Amino acid sequence: MASNTVFTYGPTNVDALLTTTQSVLAKTKDFLNDAIFTSIPVLRWLQSKAQVKKQGGATILVPLLYGKNTTFAAYSKDDVISTTGQEGMTMAQYPWRNYGGTITLFGDELRQNAGEGRLFELVKAKTQQAVMSARDTLAIDLFASSQGGKKVSALPILADATSTVADINSTTNSWWQAQVVASGSFSARGKADMRNLRDLILQAGQGGAPSPDYVATTRLVYELYEASLESGIRYESRQQGDATFSGLKWSTAMVEFDPNIATGELYMLSSEGLQFVVHSDADWTIGKFQEPTDQDMRTAKVIWMGNLVALNRRRMGKLTGITA
């Protein structure tokens, strides 16, 4: 018959307590991941619509179609069908981007919170601190005005018509340009410019592209759009408890605001034109708590690896210079 083991919670059992606490946190479904992504509107949308998990590979490779197959034509009887070799395809190459931080527990904290419940709450609080820091860093980088060398692809760069993205120069390759419309007073022309941008995206897709399904803008522009709807206002239904940001509808797209978007900008995106690629082994993964040889503390690394990649820049666009 198995004997009962007495487990005493105290300073000498810190390692055992940390192991138990960490296993409990690990079983909390997508704890760190959800806490980060549901607080960033654009990333929440990408996570639900266009997130892809991959494993391995030196880079993220995306096949691109930039030209038609010209062998197709009408013919009759014994007309010759063209066998001319076709180009029109290339490969975009995006680097993996890494984000990392640490959760640190100091020795005196561990000894002061040596009970199972107290230690769990301490680790949970420290993890929440890591969540807020990781979330803010990623959200800021996502809307950076210039592309940082180690950072995720910045949406303002992906959605322009001049930048080199994935080693492809969009200035010399018009098929790799996003649609950019210079706007102005929203009250005078805002919704007309939104319709124009939508139709430019549809036209660039040559009839085969679905209508954009997401619009992200600043709080001011969001409120101007909401006010313009008057009694015809429509809110997008939400399937999860993420009431931090409300969502309006425009055409077939959800409309939200993100505090990190630059003044006067509006982004119109398609989930078929973007992917948020995440490495399956580094999706805000929390490592084991390790004790340095010369410090009274335990530290665990938090690691994420992935990138935001454009599959078709023609299927995204932005308005610039929007004012009241």
MOVENRA-V914861 format. One record per backbone hydrogen bond with DSSP energy under -0.5 kcal/mol. CO is the residue of the C=O (numbers start at 1). NH is the residue of the N-H. If there is no record, write none. Layout:
# MOVENRA-V914861
co->CO nh->NH
co->CO nh->NH
This chain:
# MOVENRA-V914861
co->4 nh->6
co->5 nh->7
co->6 nh->8
co->7 nh->9
co->8 nh->10
co->10 nh->13
co->11 nh->14
co->13 nh->17
co->14 nh->18
co->15 nh->19
co->16 nh->20
co->17 nh->21
co->18 nh->22
co->19 nh->23
co->20 nh->24
co->21 nh->25
co->22 nh->26
co->23 nh->27
co->24 nh->28
co->25 nh->28
co->27 nh->29
co->28 nh->31
co->30 nh->34
co->31 nh->35
co->32 nh->36
co->33 nh->37
co->34 nh->38
co->36 nh->39
co->37 nh->40
co->39 nh->41
co->40 nh->44
co->41 nh->45
co->42 nh->46
co->43 nh->47
co->44 nh->48
co->45 nh->49
co->46 nh->50
co->50 nh->276
co->52 nh->278
co->54 nh->280
co->59 nh->61
co->60 nh->94
co->62 nh->92
co->64 nh->66
co->64 nh->90
co->68 nh->70
co->69 nh->72
co->76 nh->79
co->80 nh->82
co->88 nh->66
co->88 nh->67
co->90 nh->64
co->92 nh->62
co->92 nh->94
co->94 nh->60
co->97 nh->306
co->99 nh->304
co->101 nh->302
co->102 nh->104
co->103 nh->300
co->104 nh->106
co->105 nh->298
co->106 nh->110
co->107 nh->111
co->108 nh->112
co->109 nh->113
co->111 nh->114
co->115 nh->119
co->116 nh->120
co->117 nh->121
co->118 nh->122
co->119 nh->123
co->120 nh->124
co->121 nh->125
co->122 nh->126
co->123 nh->127
co->124 nh->128
co->125 nh->129
co->126 nh->130
co->127 nh->131
co->128 nh->132
co->129 nh->133
co->130 nh->134
co->131 nh->135
co->132 nh->136
co->133 nh->137
co->134 nh->138
co->135 nh->139
co->136 nh->140
co->137 nh->141
co->138 nh->142
co->139 nh->143
co->140 nh->143
co->141 nh->144
co->142 nh->155
co->146 nh->148
co->148 nh->151
co->154 nh->157
co->154 nh->158
co->155 nh->159
co->157 nh->160
co->160 nh->178
co->162 nh->171
co->163 nh->165
co->163 nh->170
co->165 nh->168
co->166 nh->93
co->167 nh->169
co->168 nh->165
co->168 nh->170
co->169 nh->173
co->173 nh->176
co->174 nh->177
co->178 nh->180
co->179 nh->318
co->181 nh->183
co->181 nh->320
co->184 nh->323
co->185 nh->189
co->185 nh->190
co->186 nh->190
co->186 nh->191
co->189 nh->193
co->190 nh->194
co->191 nh->195
co->192 nh->196
co->193 nh->197
co->194 nh->198
co->195 nh->199
co->196 nh->200
co->197 nh->201
co->198 nh->202
co->199 nh->203
co->200 nh->204
co->201 nh->205
co->202 nh->207
co->203 nh->206
co->205 nh->208
co->213 nh->254
co->214 nh->269
co->215 nh->256
co->216 nh->267
co->217 nh->258
co->218 nh->222
co->219 nh->223
co->220 nh->224
co->221 nh->225
co->222 nh->226
co->223 nh->227
co->224 nh->228
co->225 nh->229
co->226 nh->229
co->226 nh->230
co->227 nh->230
co->229 nh->232
co->230 nh->233
co->234 nh->249
co->240 nh->242
co->242 nh->245
co->247 nh->236
co->248 nh->255
co->250 nh->253
co->253 nh->250
co->254 nh->215
co->255 nh->248
co->256 nh->217
co->258 nh->261
co->262 nh->265
co->264 nh->322
co->265 nh->218
co->266 nh->319
co->267 nh->216
co->267 nh->269
co->268 nh->317
co->269 nh->213
co->269 nh->214
co->270 nh->273
co->270 nh->274
co->273 nh->311
co->273 nh->312
co->275 nh->277
co->275 nh->309
co->276 nh->52
co->277 nh->307
co->278 nh->54
co->279 nh->282
co->282 nh->284
co->282 nh->305
co->285 nh->287
co->285 nh->303
co->290 nh->292
co->290 nh->299
co->292 nh->295
co->295 nh->297
co->296 nh->107
co->298 nh->105
co->299 nh->290
co->300 nh->103
co->301 nh->287
co->302 nh->101
co->303 nh->284
co->303 nh->285
co->304 nh->99
co->305 nh->279
co->306 nh->97
co->307 nh->277
co->307 nh->309
co->309 nh->275
co->309 nh->311
co->312 nh->315
co->313 nh->316
co->316 nh->179
co->317 nh->268
co->318 nh->181
co->319 nh->266
co->320 nh->183
co->323 nh->186
co->324 nh->187
